[in-house]
Amino acid sequence: MSKPQFVIGQRWISESEAELGLGIVLDMANRRLTLSFPAAGERRTYAVDNAPVSRVVYQVGEKVNHQNGTGITITRVLEQQGCLLYFGTTADGEELAIPEFELDSFVQFSTPKDRLFAGQLDKHRHFTLRYQTLHYLHQHRHSLAYGLAGPRVQLLPHQLYIAGEVSSRHAPRVLLADEVGLGKTIEAGLILHQQLISGQVNRALIVLPASLQHQWLVEMLRRFNLAFTLLDEKRCQALTGLDSDEISVDYHDEDDDERASEVTNDNPFESAQLVICSLDFLTGNPLRLQQAVSAGWDMLLVDEAHHLLWSENNVSNEYRCIEALAAVAPGLLLLTATPEQLGLESHFARLRLLDPDRYYDLPAFIKEQQAYQPLNNLVQQLLAHKDSAAASLPDALIKQLATWLPSATPAAVKAGDFSVQIDSWIAELLDRHGTGRVLFRNTRNSVSGFPDRQLHAHEIELTEEQREALNGEKLIEVLRPEKFWQQQSDEAWWLADPRVTWLSEWLKQNRRKKVLIICAKAQTAESLEDYLRLRKGVLSAVFHEGLNLIERDRAAAYFADTEEGAQVLVCSEIGSEGRNFQFAHDLVMFDLPINPDLLEQRIGRLDRIGQTQTVNIHVPFYQATAQQRLLAWYHEGLNAFEKTSAIGQAVISHFGDRFLQALTQRDDGDFNNLLKEAAVHSASLVQQMQEGRDRLLELNSCKPEQAEKLVDALQAAEPAVLSNYLDAVFDAFGVDSERHSERSLVLHPGDHMRVPSFPCLPEGGVTVTFDRTQALSREDMQYLTWEHPLVRGAQELVTLSDFGNTAFCTLKLPPLKPGTLMLEALFILHCSAPAHLQLFRYMPQSMLRVLLDNNGKDLAAVLGVEQISKLLQKVPRNNARDIVRHARPTLLTMLSQAEEKTAAKQHELIQAAKDSITAQLTAELERMKALQLVNPNVRQLEIDNLQQRLDDSLAYLSQATLRLDALRVIMII
């Protein structure tokens, strides 16, 4: 093939910078080629022998524009001294000739057809990668677990069921009330992640206590890849440029009104799509609350919702704040671990936030709840008879069943598979349950997988003098005696404190154990870790709130490493929040908190679903001090060490100041009496909670069959497929990848990447894993799934650009005659519709592939992409361009044949999608309408949205078209 001949005035395009538009040859000297790109105002100089440019030659029938905007349809092309002259007619029928150097430079060659005949050919491997990307996108979008596959979470059925059930609704408004340790935060994150992925939510606000802000911020980023912005007053002032003292929401004159408008328009809550802020921040500043309300949210999440106090006679500021936000946010998730049995009025208050029109009267609500108790009993009786024969079902029970379900007549009961019938009846009864659609509550009684817990109390003796001196201190100094020991000795406290001596000896005796040590203060944690590492040679790391996120990750990763990692991780109270270390089985509480919720939170670092062994809780304490009494209070009074205690705070509130006084008084008799009373009161509260358990609600909060389907769908995803796919992507875009360990990689930006920056790839690189188990123990690694931002960004790089949409290669295939051309074309069913409709989920096939030979025969069914891709061979680019140029008429004919073949299937694909969405949404509409007649929790808004969604989906699908996405020319050799 001849080398390209450059002539001044010719039009060429850059292969690597197609966005520059049409270039014009300005000069050739000293084997250098200079092109000007008027559209971009740029010049480029290349070596003549290997210039990455393609000659632009338009053909008869194509439309081109003069640089003054006049357009013609080409009727004849004339070459004059290497340059082209295009003759054609304008829209008015006027004949016009345009020299190529006067052509409009503002053109782009992005369609496969234009790029192919302009000589912009990609590697055949890139065409294959584009096909794989489209295939995997369609496959994942049709997965039952779409939107739930990305988060770094365990596959726990009860969490996945709630996430799947709630996220499938339009603007869900629910109360998540699982017991401590069951993962309400995970459930909320899964729901939000799915709604964001599916396009149903774009803006979300999380409001919670100030102490939980960073925990949620880290949790959303680490587990769900959701980057939230944390807003506080300092951040708001930085965004608006105004000090809070300068502004007020109480304006009285016109100048102030104008100022108010100016301030309100500069809304910091509109600076980000995902925002976290504290409840105190909003209640303490009316202007910020006003701005938050006016910012417009698709979903509001509120943690610790039981702190929102409400009664018929008194409404707290916190409640009013959330009420104002809940009124403007279509979606609402309230999180609380407080069971309704500890206060029906408080429970009503939370439901009132979800639907004030439905829950408007407390007495009516109480009466309604009492009416559902017989239904609860009915379900329990049905479950008890599930393994029995139909004939054994008592007549009274059949009659009671028929009052709730008219279809369950005596004749129907005795017909068919009795066990299957009971499942069907229970499912229908659960649908009708009072708060079943708005309240989800799983308990440890209904969820398995939790480990046993065992207390190991380690008594430490003090001298009489030391004990007397310590008991003379304030209670907080006795429970956290570091300051006391510092004052008692000329040396550092950790050299005088006998707890440190005990700890170092105990660690020496248990060198093979991973041990988590928690103490109240960061300073204590730092000093203790320094002592263990420097003085005792213990492999240790420290973890507290004073460290930044990277430092915390490194410490956690060092502790998680099973081969060369730390034996000990020393944490502060706050620093341990939001982290799970269930790979460790021993917890040392260097001191005890007075708050029982903090005690449970500490134990919860290890006591999680997935913990494989008994959690051993070690507590060193000084004999005959408040430390010993607090230990006895938790263990003997509340049984809080070896069992999860949801009543700890209620017991303390019941005894009030008497509890704190008993810790410091000298009379053991009074304390022992208090301990006995506390044990009796605790047992009573636990019994009340057990007797008051709403088992009907628990059944409705996790339906095993549906949950297992989600688990199976997530487990079916093969990490090897994603890993191999990304290997091809990294190679194509120039990302450096090296093996870290099994199913793990270290990624770095390459020196010659195809794009300026690769999505979600930091300049310093990142370590990734494809293994869920490893991701759960190594939080310093990014967990790559089909929904990870890096993967989604990579797929967008491929599908939203012209990457790989043209290619030329050769293939040795004996049955076909050498020199035969084949045209491989990919067509996409394109439908411009709002993301929240998720029309792709109803398309049984979104991509059509055609592989035509010279005779117009389609060989796609015989020769698959993966099959032929292994046999294809590359061709020098200049040779490929010459062949395409000479074979243009043949290729145009083949392309027309391909378009005709796919056009015939377009109606079939669209109709299949319409049938699918009509069947699914109509069935759900009928179910919801029937359910609304017996369950007032079904909002009319949900029904209206379903109908609107069906109408809109059918309308948009009617406008769907098949679009040519990629072309590959294959020459048989």
LUMTINU-135111 format. One record per residue (C-alpha): x, y, z. Coordinates in steps of 0.5 Angstrom, whole numbers, plus 500, padded with zeros to 3 digits. Example, Ala and Ser with C-alpha at 12.3 -4.5 7.8 and 13.67 -1.06 7.14 Angstrom:
BEGIN
525491516527498514
This chain:
BEGIN
500500500502507498504512504500518504501524500500531504498537500497544502490545503488538504483536510485531515483529522487527528486520530488522538484528538478528534475533538479538534475538528477538521485540520488543514495542512499548512506546511511540510518542511524537514520531514515535518507536517504542520496542521492548523485546527481552526475550530480549536484555534490550535496547531500541531506538528507531526513527523511525516512518516508516522503522523497520527492523522486521517485524510478526510474525503467526502463522497457523493451524496454526503452533506458538507458545509462551507465555512460561511455556513452554506450547506450542499449535498455533494453531486461530484468530487474533482481532484486538483493537484492533490486537493479536492473540489466538492460540487453540489446543490444547496437546499434551494437547488442552487449549484455550488462548488466548495474547495476542501480548504474552505470547508467548515472546520467545526465537524466531529466524526463520532458515529461509527459510519463517519469514523469508519469512512474517515479512516478513524479505526480502533483496535479490534480488541477495543471493539470486543471490549465495547461489546463486552461492556454493553453486554455486562451492563445489560446483564447486571441491570436485569439482575434481581440485586441491581442496586444492592451489589455495590456495597461492602456488606455481608449477605445477611438475608434480613438486611437484604430483604428490607433493602429490596422491599423498601427500595423498590417503592416510589419515595419510600417512607418507613421506620427501620427499628431492628434491634442493636447489632442487626444493622439498621445503618446498613439497611438504610445505606442499601436502600439509599444506594439502590435509589441513587443507582436507579435514578429514583433519588438524586439529593439526600440529607442525613440528620443525626446526633453530632456524635454520629456524624463522622461515623456515618460519613465514614460508613457511607463512603467506605461501605457504599462509595457515597461521598457525603458533605458534612455541613456545620456552621463553619462550613456554611460560613465558608460557602456563603462568606457570611458570619452567622452573627451577621444574619438573622431570620427575623426581618422587619423592614424593607432593607432587611427583607432584601438582605434576607432574600440575598442570604436565603438565595445563597443556600449552603445546602444546595452546594452538594447532592448528598449532605450530612448535618447534626440535629443540634446544628439545625435546631440551634439556627433557624436560618440553617433550618429554613435553608435546609427545608428550602433546598429540596431533597428526594430523601431524608434519613434520620438516625436515633429517631427515638430522641424526637420527643412528642406528646399531644401537649408538648412537641420538642424543637427537635421533633418540629425540625424533622417534621418540617423536613419530612413534609418536603422530602418525598422519601423518609427513613427513620432509624431507631432501636427503641421498641414500641413496647417502651412507649406507644406514644413515642412510637405513634410520634415517629409514625406520624412523621412518616404519614401525618394524614394516616396517623393523626389521632393517638387514641384511634391509633392505640385502638387500631393496634389493639384490634390487630392482636387477634391477627397476630394470634391467628398467624401464630396458630397457622404456623403451629399447624403448618406441618399438620394435615388439613383435616387437623385444623380446628373448625374455630381456626378455619372460621377465624381465618375466613373472617380475615380472608373470605377466600379461605372457606372450609372447602378451600382449606381442604383442597390443594397442598395444605402447607403451600396454602398456609404460606399463601394465607400468611403472606396475604395476612402480612400484607394486611397488617397494620404497620407492616408496610411502614415499620420493619423490626428484626430481633435477635430472636428471629435472626440467627448467627450471633456468637456467645459472649463470656465475661472474664473479670480480672481483679487487681488488688491495691494497697489499703493506702492506694484504695483509700486515696482513690476512693476519695476521688470523684467518680469519673477519676475512679473509673478513669484513674490515669490522672490519679496515678500521674499525681501519685507518682513522679513517673508517667501514669502507665508505669504506676497503674497496675492495670497496665502491668496486668495487661502486658502480662496477659498479652504476653501469655496470649501472644497468638490472639488478636486483641481489641483494647478500648478505653475512654480517652484518646490520650489514654489509648496513645500512651497505652499503645506507646508503652506496649509497643516500645516498652514491651515489644508488642505488635500494636496499633492505635486508633482514635478520633484524633487520627485522620481517615488514612491513618485510621485505615492503616491502623485497621489494616495492620490489625486485620493482617493475619500474617504480619499484622498487629496483635493489639489495636488500642482504641478510644471510645469515639475512635472505635465507632463504626468499625467492625473487628469480628475477626478478633475474639478477645475484647479488653475494656481498660475502663468501663463507661457509665452509659450502657449504650456505650458498653453495648457499642464496645462489645458490638465491635466484635459481637456481630453476625459473622463472628465465628467464635465466642466473644471473650470480654476481659475487664480489669478492675480494682477491688473494693472500688467503684470499678468493681461496683460498676462491673457488678451492676452491668453483669449481675444487675443488667446481664449486659456483658453476656446478653444484649441489653436493650433495657440498660438505659431504662433501668438507670432512668428508673433508679435515677441518682440512686444508681450513681450514689450507690457506686461511690458509697461505702455501704455494701449492703445498700449496694447489694440491695440495689443490685437485687432490685435492678436484677428484678426490674431488668428481668421484668422489662425483658419479659415485657418485651418478649411478651410484647413482641409483635411476631407478625411484624417480625415475619413481615420484616424478613420473608425468607424465600424472597431474601434468599433469592436476593442472596443467591443473586448476589452470590451468583456474581462471579468476581473472575468475570469482572476481574478479567473484564477490568484487566482488558479495560486497564490495558486499553486505557493505560492503567498500571495494574499489578498483583497484590494478593489473591483476587487483589490488585494495586492500581496506578495511573499509567504514564501514557493513559488514554484519558487525562484521569481515570475515574475514581483512580487517585494519583497515588494509586489504590489497592482493590479487591474483588473478594467480598470476604477480604473486603470486609476484613480489609477496609483499606482496600476498595471493593470492586463490583459492577456498581463501584464508581470506578467500574461504572466510570470505566463503562461510561468511558467506553459506552459514552464515547467513540471508543472501539466503535470502529475496527478493521482486522483479518480472520483466517476462516477456511470455509470462506474465500480469502479476500471476502469482507465481513461486516460486524455491526452492533445496534442498541435499542435506545430510548431517551427516558427519565432514569427513574423509570428504569426502562432497561430492566424491562428490555429482554434484549438491548443489543443486536449483533449482525455479522454479514458476509458478502452475500448478506448472510447473517453469521452472528448465530454461528460466530460469536464475539468471544469465539472469533475475537481469539482468532482475529489479527491486526492490520497496519492502520494505513493498509486498513484505511486503504482497504476501507476506502476502496471497499466503501461501496460494498461496505455501504451496501452491507451496512444497509442490509444490516440496518434492514435486518435489525429494523425488522426486529425493532418492533418486536423488541419494543413490544416485548418491553411493553408487554413486560412492563405492562404485566409487572406494573399492572399486577402490582397496581391491582395488588396495591388497590386491593390492599388499600381497601383493607390496609390504610398504610397503602398511600394513594401516592404510591398507586398514582405513581405506579399508574403514572410510571406505567403510562410514561414508560409505555409512551417513552418506549413507543419512541425507542429506536435501534441505533448503530453503536459500532462497526467492525470490518473483517477481511478473510485471509
